[in-house]
Amino acid sequence: MKEKKAGAVGLRTWISVIMFGLFGQLAWTVENMYFNKFLYNTISDNPTFISSMVAASAVVATLTTLIMGTLSDRVGKRKIFMVLGYIIWGFTTMAFAFITTDNAAKLFPTLNAVTVAAITVIIMDCVMTFFGSTANDGAFNAWVTDVTDNSNRARVEAVLSALPLIAMLIIFGVLDGLTANGNWKAFYLIIGSLVTFGGIIGLFLIKESPDLRPNKDNYFKNIIYGFRPSTVKANTMLYISFVAFTIICIAYQVFLPYLIIYIDTYLGIHDYAIPLGIILILSAVISVIMGNVMDKVGKEKFYLPILAILAVGCVAVYFVRTIIPLAIAGTIMMGANLVVTAAINATIRDYTPEDKAGLFQGIRMFFSVLLPMVIGPAIGAAVIKGSNETYIDEFGAVKQVPTPNIFLGAAVVCVFAVIPIIILIKKQKQSKND
């Protein structure tokens, strides 16, 4: 396929972005949402296990992206990390098919089977995250920066931000029935196979950027490069963008790990695929449309208005209790989240030094994954425990249940993003006037 030149994204690149982005998001959706449900439903209802798993995964994701993203800069290659990473990523996802309390009891008969099984899930989540972050966060995201420019990044970023919702829609619509029936084995085997298949296809599809060159600077110095005060000072706009992105991601993580559990147990909407399907489709459409608009009129004009809509959407979800209102309020919340994150993430790519795209993926992960996934779920867990609401499941066991307060918590966190966004807008105006 013939690629278009500067200012446009070629067909082969679009196919690669969508395919690798989608298959990666299928795996991340399982990790971010279904591992929590799997742990909650089959092993333990203790929210501390969930928040610990999310935090551990975030640490591994950040360190992996920092180390492997820098390595991809060092060797001047992205494809090998993407392809091999996706293939192995799929196999590690399949491994969850065999984690059960019964198997834990057989392997460690003298230990508490629930604790062993929960710890095994957390460890395997970290293993899966290593390969996923190598392939997706470290290599794929750097490759996207390599093959785009500031005239088309909002459009590409809008599509990428919609892919997690499309992945959720696919899983909810096609595969969620397996988890509802307790057939987790088939669920994990199917998802893992798809991710591995994506890596194999990438062997023939992915094309390296012709401008990518090996970075011969000291590898270990490059790993800590992004944390140096001199680097922050030299890239002020980039780091302000990171701070704004971090706060918005924290707000998202306050409720996301508990979202399915909340809809299923608190609202009693057991067929949660219906409202979530509506939310995901409409939000994805909104994101793609707004991505084109932002490239034409400027991303900075959307930061504050969309952030305000996001906060209002979180508050609206707090009040709803039935399917249709949930679908409406959820679309406002998720659609706004996609648009504002696409705008700021595109800005991050704009200010990322071109010769250090892989290196800065680890810094991006520190701000967009490590901090949010440690702080956000912990806030959510504290809110859940503070609410102290329980329900009795079909087996007569008393379980803690997430409450609507997690959405109020998210709305409050959103407010703090106003400060870095205002600073970012002022500095962007100053740079244009200089």
C-alpha positions as CSV (number, residue, x, y, z in Angstrom):
1,M,0.0,0.0,0.0
2,K,1.3,3.4,-0.9
3,E,1.7,5.8,2.0
4,K,0.7,9.5,1.8
5,K,3.2,12.1,2.8
6,A,3.2,14.7,5.5
7,G,-0.1,16.0,6.7
8,A,-2.0,12.8,5.9
9,V,-2.1,9.3,7.3
10,G,-1.8,6.5,4.7
11,L,-4.1,3.5,4.4
12,R,-1.5,1.0,5.6
13,T,-0.8,3.1,8.6
14,W,-4.5,3.5,9.4
15,I,-5.0,-0.3,9.2
16,S,-2.0,-0.9,11.4
17,V,-3.1,1.8,14.0
18,I,-6.6,0.3,14.2
19,M,-5.7,-3.3,14.2
20,F,-2.8,-3.1,16.7
21,G,-4.8,-0.6,18.7
22,L,-7.9,-2.7,18.8
23,F,-6.3,-6.0,19.6
24,G,-4.2,-4.4,22.3
25,Q,-7.3,-2.8,23.8
26,L,-9.1,-6.1,23.9
27,A,-6.3,-7.4,26.2
28,W,-6.3,-4.2,28.3
29,T,-10.0,-4.3,28.7
30,V,-9.7,-7.8,30.1
31,E,-7.0,-6.6,32.4
32,N,-8.6,-3.3,33.5
33,M,-12.2,-4.6,34.0
34,Y,-12.5,-8.3,33.8
35,F,-9.6,-9.3,36.0
36,N,-11.3,-7.3,38.7
37,K,-14.6,-9.0,38.0
38,F,-12.9,-12.4,37.8
39,L,-11.1,-11.8,41.2
40,Y,-14.3,-10.5,42.8
41,N,-16.7,-13.2,41.5
42,T,-14.5,-16.3,41.7
43,I,-11.9,-15.7,44.4
44,S,-12.5,-12.8,46.9
45,D,-14.8,-9.7,47.3
46,N,-12.1,-7.8,49.2
47,P,-11.6,-4.5,47.3
48,T,-8.0,-4.4,48.7
49,F,-7.1,-7.3,46.4
50,I,-8.4,-5.3,43.4
51,S,-6.7,-2.1,44.3
52,S,-3.4,-3.9,45.0
53,M,-3.6,-5.7,41.7
54,V,-4.2,-2.5,39.8
55,A,-1.4,-0.7,41.6
56,A,1.1,-3.6,41.0
57,S,0.2,-3.7,37.4
58,A,0.6,0.0,37.0
59,V,4.1,-0.1,38.5
60,V,5.2,-2.9,36.2
61,A,3.6,-1.2,33.2
62,T,5.5,2.1,33.9
63,L,8.9,0.5,34.5
64,T,8.5,-1.8,31.5
65,T,7.5,1.0,29.2
66,L,10.4,3.2,30.5
67,I,13.0,0.4,30.0
68,M,11.7,-1.1,26.8
69,G,10.6,2.1,25.1
70,T,14.1,3.5,25.7
71,L,15.5,0.3,24.3
72,S,13.4,0.6,21.1
73,D,14.9,4.1,20.7
74,R,18.4,2.7,21.3
75,V,18.1,0.1,18.6
76,G,16.0,2.2,16.3
77,K,13.3,-0.5,15.9
78,R,9.6,-0.7,16.9
79,K,8.3,-3.6,14.9
80,I,10.2,-6.4,16.6
81,F,9.0,-5.2,20.0
82,M,5.4,-4.8,18.8
83,V,5.1,-8.2,17.0
84,L,6.9,-10.5,19.5
85,G,5.3,-8.6,22.4
86,Y,1.7,-9.1,21.1
87,I,2.4,-12.8,20.4
88,I,3.6,-13.5,23.9
89,W,1.0,-11.1,25.4
90,G,-1.7,-13.4,24.0
91,F,-0.2,-16.5,25.6
92,T,0.1,-14.9,29.0
93,T,-3.6,-13.9,28.8
94,M,-4.5,-17.5,28.0
95,A,-2.8,-18.6,31.2
96,F,-5.6,-17.0,33.3
97,A,-7.8,-19.8,32.1
98,F,-6.2,-22.1,34.6
99,I,-6.2,-20.0,37.7
100,T,-8.8,-21.2,40.2
101,T,-9.0,-21.7,43.9
102,D,-9.3,-25.4,43.3
103,N,-6.1,-25.5,41.4
104,A,-4.5,-23.3,44.1
105,A,-5.7,-25.8,46.8
106,K,-4.2,-28.7,44.9
107,L,-0.8,-27.0,44.4
108,F,-0.5,-25.6,47.9
109,P,-2.7,-27.7,50.2
110,T,-1.2,-26.3,53.4
111,L,-2.0,-22.6,52.4
112,N,-5.1,-20.6,52.2
113,A,-6.5,-21.3,48.7
114,V,-8.2,-17.9,48.3
115,T,-5.1,-16.0,49.2
116,V,-2.9,-18.1,47.0
117,A,-5.3,-17.8,44.0
118,A,-5.6,-14.0,44.6
119,I,-1.8,-13.6,44.7
120,T,-1.4,-15.7,41.6
121,V,-3.8,-13.5,39.7
122,I,-1.9,-10.4,40.8
123,I,1.5,-12.0,39.8
124,M,0.2,-13.1,36.4
125,D,-1.4,-9.7,35.8
126,C,2.1,-8.3,36.2
127,V,3.6,-10.8,33.8
128,M,0.9,-10.1,31.3
129,T,1.5,-6.4,31.8
130,F,5.2,-6.7,31.1
131,F,4.6,-8.1,27.6
132,G,1.6,-5.8,27.0
133,S,3.5,-2.7,28.0
134,T,6.5,-3.7,25.9
135,A,4.4,-4.2,22.8
136,N,1.7,-1.6,23.2
137,D,2.8,1.2,25.6
138,G,6.5,1.2,24.8
139,A,6.7,0.3,21.1
140,F,3.2,0.8,19.5
141,N,2.7,4.3,21.1
142,A,6.2,5.4,20.1
143,W,5.5,4.1,16.5
144,V,2.3,6.1,16.4
145,T,4.3,9.2,17.3
146,D,6.8,8.3,14.6
147,V,4.3,8.0,11.8
148,T,2.1,11.0,12.6
149,D,2.6,14.8,12.8
150,N,0.9,17.7,14.5
151,S,-1.5,18.2,11.6
152,N,-3.2,14.8,12.0
153,R,-2.5,13.6,15.6
154,A,-5.8,14.7,17.1
155,R,-7.6,12.7,14.5
156,V,-5.4,9.6,15.1
157,E,-5.6,10.1,18.9
158,A,-9.4,10.4,18.7
159,V,-9.6,7.0,17.0
160,L,-7.1,5.5,19.5
161,S,-9.1,6.8,22.4
162,A,-12.3,5.3,20.9
163,L,-10.7,1.8,20.5
164,P,-10.9,1.0,24.3
165,L,-14.7,1.5,24.1
166,I,-15.0,-0.5,20.9
167,A,-13.0,-3.3,22.5
168,M,-15.4,-3.2,25.5
169,L,-18.3,-3.3,23.1
170,I,-17.0,-6.3,21.4
171,I,-16.3,-8.1,24.6
172,F,-19.6,-7.1,26.2
173,G,-21.6,-8.0,23.1
174,V,-19.9,-11.2,22.1
175,L,-18.0,-12.7,25.0
176,D,-19.5,-11.4,28.2
177,G,-22.0,-14.3,28.2
178,L,-19.1,-16.6,28.9
179,T,-18.2,-14.8,32.1
180,A,-21.8,-14.6,33.1
181,N,-22.0,-18.4,32.9
182,G,-18.7,-18.8,34.7
183,N,-16.9,-20.0,31.6
184,W,-13.8,-18.0,32.2
185,K,-11.5,-20.6,30.6
186,A,-13.0,-20.1,27.1
187,F,-13.1,-16.3,27.7
188,Y,-9.4,-16.1,28.3
189,L,-8.4,-18.5,25.6
190,I,-10.4,-16.6,23.0
191,I,-9.0,-13.2,24.0
192,G,-5.5,-14.5,24.2
193,S,-5.7,-16.1,20.8
194,L,-6.9,-12.8,19.2
195,V,-4.0,-10.9,20.7
196,T,-1.5,-13.5,19.5
197,F,-3.1,-13.5,16.0
198,G,-2.7,-9.7,15.9
199,G,1.0,-10.0,16.5
200,I,1.4,-12.6,13.7
201,I,-0.5,-10.3,11.3
202,G,1.8,-7.5,12.3
203,L,4.8,-9.4,10.9
204,F,3.4,-8.6,7.4
205,L,1.6,-5.3,8.1
206,I,3.7,-3.0,10.3
207,K,6.2,-0.7,8.5
208,E,8.9,1.2,10.4
209,S,9.1,4.9,10.0
210,P,11.8,5.8,7.4
211,D,12.9,8.6,9.7
212,L,13.6,6.4,12.7
213,R,17.3,6.2,13.6
214,P,19.0,4.4,16.5
215,N,19.7,6.7,19.5
216,K,23.3,6.1,20.5
217,D,23.2,8.1,23.7
218,N,24.0,6.2,26.9
219,Y,21.1,3.8,27.5
220,F,21.0,4.0,31.3
221,K,21.2,7.8,31.3
222,N,18.3,7.8,28.8
223,I,16.2,5.7,31.2
224,I,16.3,8.5,33.8
225,Y,16.5,11.3,31.2
226,G,12.8,12.3,31.6
227,F,13.0,12.6,35.4
228,R,15.9,15.2,35.3
229,P,15.0,18.7,36.3
230,S,16.9,20.0,33.3
231,T,14.6,17.9,31.0
232,V,11.5,19.2,32.7
233,K,12.7,22.7,32.3
234,A,13.5,22.2,28.7
235,N,10.1,20.6,28.0
236,T,7.8,22.7,30.2
237,M,4.8,22.4,28.0
238,L,5.1,18.7,27.8
239,Y,5.2,18.2,31.5
240,I,2.3,20.6,32.1
241,S,0.3,18.4,29.7
242,F,1.4,15.3,31.6
243,V,0.1,16.8,34.9
244,A,-3.3,17.6,33.4
245,F,-3.5,14.2,31.8
246,T,-2.6,12.5,35.1
247,I,-5.4,14.2,37.0
248,I,-8.0,13.3,34.4
249,C,-6.8,9.7,34.4
250,I,-6.9,9.5,38.2
251,A,-10.6,10.6,38.0
252,Y,-11.3,7.9,35.5
253,Q,-9.6,5.2,37.6
254,V,-11.6,6.1,40.7
255,F,-14.6,4.3,39.2
256,L,-13.4,2.2,36.2
257,P,-12.1,-0.8,38.1
258,Y,-15.5,-1.1,39.9
259,L,-17.8,-0.1,37.1
260,I,-19.1,-3.5,36.0
261,I,-19.4,-4.6,39.6
262,Y,-21.4,-1.4,40.4
263,I,-23.8,-1.8,37.6
264,D,-24.3,-5.5,38.3
265,T,-24.6,-5.5,42.1
266,Y,-25.6,-2.0,43.2
267,L,-28.0,-1.0,40.3
268,G,-29.1,-4.6,39.8
269,I,-28.7,-4.3,36.0
270,H,-27.4,-7.8,35.4
271,D,-27.5,-7.4,31.6
272,Y,-25.1,-4.5,31.8
273,A,-24.0,-5.1,28.2
274,I,-27.1,-3.1,27.1
275,P,-26.4,0.3,28.8
276,L,-22.6,-0.1,28.3
277,G,-23.1,-1.0,24.6
278,I,-25.1,2.2,24.1
279,I,-22.6,4.3,26.0
280,L,-19.6,2.8,24.1
281,I,-21.0,3.2,20.6
282,L,-22.2,6.8,21.1
283,S,-19.0,7.8,23.0
284,A,-16.8,6.3,20.2
285,V,-18.7,8.2,17.5
286,I,-18.5,11.5,19.5
287,S,-14.7,11.0,19.9
288,V,-14.0,10.3,16.2
289,I,-16.1,13.3,15.1
290,M,-14.6,15.7,17.6
291,G,-11.1,14.5,16.7
292,N,-11.6,15.8,13.1
293,V,-13.0,19.1,14.5
294,M,-10.0,19.5,16.9
295,D,-7.5,19.1,14.1
296,K,-9.2,21.9,12.2
297,V,-9.9,24.5,14.9
298,G,-7.3,23.7,17.6
299,K,-7.2,21.3,20.5
300,E,-6.7,24.0,23.1
301,K,-10.2,25.4,22.6
302,F,-11.7,22.1,23.9
303,Y,-9.7,21.5,27.1
304,L,-11.9,23.4,29.7
305,P,-15.4,23.1,28.1
306,I,-15.0,19.3,27.8
307,L,-13.5,18.9,31.2
308,A,-16.6,20.7,32.6
309,I,-18.9,18.4,30.7
310,L,-16.9,15.4,32.1
311,A,-17.4,16.6,35.7
312,V,-21.1,17.2,35.1
313,G,-21.4,13.7,33.5
314,C,-19.8,12.1,36.6
315,V,-22.3,13.8,38.8
316,A,-25.2,12.8,36.5
317,V,-24.2,9.1,36.7
318,Y,-24.2,9.4,40.5
319,F,-28.0,10.2,40.4
320,V,-29.2,7.6,37.8
321,R,-30.6,4.2,38.8
322,T,-32.2,2.7,35.6
323,I,-30.9,1.7,32.2
324,I,-32.0,4.7,29.9
325,P,-30.9,7.5,32.3
326,L,-27.6,5.5,32.9
327,A,-27.0,5.3,29.1
328,I,-27.6,9.0,28.7
329,A,-25.5,10.2,31.7
330,G,-22.8,7.5,30.9
331,T,-22.5,8.8,27.3
332,I,-22.0,12.3,28.5
333,M,-19.3,11.2,31.0
334,M,-17.5,8.7,28.7
335,G,-17.8,10.8,25.6
336,A,-16.3,13.9,27.4
337,N,-13.6,11.7,28.9
338,L,-12.6,10.4,25.4
339,V,-12.5,13.9,23.9
340,V,-10.5,15.6,26.6
341,T,-8.0,12.8,26.9
342,A,-7.6,12.7,23.1
343,A,-7.0,16.5,23.0
344,I,-4.4,16.4,25.8
345,N,-2.8,13.2,24.6
346,A,-2.4,14.7,21.1
347,T,-0.8,17.8,22.7
348,I,1.6,15.5,24.6
349,R,2.7,13.9,21.2
350,D,3.1,17.5,19.8
351,Y,5.6,18.4,22.5
352,T,7.4,15.1,22.6
353,P,11.0,15.4,21.2
354,E,11.0,13.5,17.9
355,D,14.3,11.7,18.5
356,K,13.1,10.5,21.9
357,A,9.6,9.2,21.3
358,G,10.3,5.8,22.7
359,L,12.1,7.2,25.8
360,F,9.2,9.5,26.6
361,Q,6.6,6.6,26.5
362,G,7.9,5.5,29.9
363,I,7.5,9.1,31.3
364,R,4.0,9.2,29.8
365,M,3.2,5.9,31.5
366,F,4.4,7.3,34.8
367,F,1.9,10.1,34.5
368,S,-0.9,8.4,32.7
369,V,-0.8,4.9,34.3
370,L,1.3,4.6,37.4
371,L,0.0,7.5,39.3
372,P,-3.6,7.2,38.2
373,M,-3.8,3.4,38.7
374,V,-2.3,3.6,42.1
375,I,-4.2,6.7,43.4
376,G,-7.5,6.3,41.5
377,P,-8.5,2.8,42.6
378,A,-7.2,3.5,46.1
379,I,-9.6,6.5,46.3
380,G,-12.4,4.2,44.9
381,A,-11.6,1.5,47.4
382,A,-11.7,4.0,50.3
383,V,-15.0,5.4,49.1
384,I,-16.5,1.8,48.9
385,K,-15.3,0.9,52.3
386,G,-16.5,4.2,53.8
387,S,-19.9,3.6,52.3
388,N,-20.0,0.2,54.0
389,E,-22.8,-1.2,51.8
390,T,-23.2,-4.9,51.3
391,Y,-25.4,-7.5,49.5
392,I,-26.0,-11.2,49.8
393,D,-25.0,-13.2,46.7
394,E,-26.8,-16.3,45.4
395,F,-24.6,-18.5,47.7
396,G,-25.6,-16.5,50.8
397,A,-22.3,-14.8,51.2
398,V,-22.2,-11.1,52.3
399,K,-20.2,-9.0,49.9
400,Q,-19.1,-5.4,49.8
401,V,-20.6,-3.4,46.9
402,P,-19.4,-0.3,45.1
403,T,-21.8,2.7,45.6
404,P,-22.6,5.8,43.5
405,N,-20.1,7.8,45.6
406,I,-17.3,6.6,43.4
407,F,-18.6,9.0,40.6
408,L,-18.8,11.9,43.0
409,G,-15.2,11.2,43.9
410,A,-14.3,11.2,40.2
411,A,-16.0,14.5,39.7
412,V,-14.1,16.1,42.6
413,V,-10.8,14.9,41.1
414,C,-11.7,16.4,37.7
415,V,-11.9,19.9,39.2
416,F,-8.2,19.8,40.1
417,A,-7.3,19.4,36.4
418,V,-8.4,23.0,35.8
419,I,-5.2,24.4,37.2
420,P,-2.7,22.8,34.9
421,I,-5.0,23.2,31.9
422,I,-5.3,27.0,32.5
423,I,-1.5,27.2,32.8
424,L,-1.1,25.2,29.6
425,I,-3.5,27.4,27.7
426,K,-1.8,30.6,28.9
427,K,1.7,29.3,27.9
428,Q,0.4,28.1,24.5
429,K,-1.0,31.7,23.9
430,Q,2.3,33.2,25.0
431,S,4.3,30.9,22.6
432,K,2.1,31.9,19.7
433,N,2.5,35.6,20.5
434,D,6.3,35.4,20.8
